[in-house]
Amino acid sequence: MKVQNINDIEKFFQVIDKCVGKVELVTGEGDRLNLKSKLSQYVSMANIFSNGEIPELELIAYEKEDIDKLVSFMING
């Protein structure tokens, strides 16, 4: 799934932390980083976001309830 215009990065990671299954970030090179890992969160965000906003990310969530949480975050903030 592609997610766009994440303005509240802290809240985004709170949603990720509540996910029960694996949530991965797909890099431009096709690598997958486990966003449940704090180290991966810091490394990936240091490389991606520049001005406090993330314009677009590709995520893979494996559990339906996690997908629902992420979709809800994107719709409701």
Buried (B, 14 or more C-beta within 10 A) or exposed (E): EEBEEBEBBEEBBEBBEEBEEBBBBBBEEEEBBBBBEEEBBEEBBEEBBEEEEBEEBBBBBEEEEBBEBBEEBBEEE
